[in-house]
């Protein structure tokens, strides 16, 4: 893309961090001015291309969020598992160089079958003190539970709004050490550009202890 080029946006991923273009390619949202909604006109951000050039502007990565899973029988299924990019986590990018943010958060969103945010759902992490937080009770927003990540966590929905215990996908791999992250996950979040640079990023313990994740669960019925 060239700075100032008009884009025809046809879609976006779940958290709006990537836009899909009419030709099927994907572009990071922070490279785009006036993104609007799907189908709106947008313009490539001159400033972003000046400060964060070729590796991001010319890559065609997969969207940051996975496609919706097929129904698997659980009451709550995962519809998003997203590693925050450096900007989302309070850091920045200088070309291929990463300035690490200091966040180490796990944000869990819970939705009903129609995609509306659900308060009153108990969510539990699997390690350490195995904290349980109820969505909407921490002042973080409707349908949200927030946890502090140590070295990593797994997370699941424990109880529905009526207190009934439920079955849930168990989301794993929410780690804060790049050694345990797939290269494609790191590339999608702009921490590296290819397998070799991701290996170097992990081997030098870059940003260790300072990664954040968003997970979204959706009730199936």
HELIX and SHEET records of a PDB file:
HELIX    1   1 UNK A   29  UNK A   31  5                                   3    
HELIX    2   2 UNK A   46  UNK A   51  1                                   6    
HELIX    3   3 UNK A   54  UNK A   57  1                                   4    
HELIX    4   4 UNK A  178  UNK A  180  5                                   3    
HELIX    5   5 UNK A  183  UNK A  188  1                                   6    
HELIX    6   6 UNK A  195  UNK A  203  1                                   9    
SHEET    1   A 5 UNK A  26  UNK A  28  0                                        
SHEET    2   A 5 UNK A  18  UNK A  21 -1                                        
SHEET    3   A 5 UNK A   6  UNK A  12 -1                                        
SHEET    4   A 5 UNK A  41  UNK A  44 -1                                        
SHEET    5   A 5 UNK A  32  UNK A  33 -1                                        
SHEET    1   B 4 UNK A  76  UNK A  83  0                                        
SHEET    2   B 4 UNK A 213  UNK A 219 -1                                        
SHEET    3   B 4 UNK A 105  UNK A 111  1                                        
SHEET    4   B 4 UNK A 144  UNK A 148 -1                                        
SHEET    1   C 2 UNK A  92  UNK A  94  0                                        
SHEET    2   C 2 UNK A  97  UNK A  99 -1                                        
SHEET    1   D 4 UNK A 132  UNK A 134  0                                        
SHEET    2   D 4 UNK A 122  UNK A 125 -1                                        
SHEET    3   D 4 UNK A 152  UNK A 159 -1                                        
SHEET    4   D 4 UNK A 171  UNK A 175 -1                                        
END                                                                             
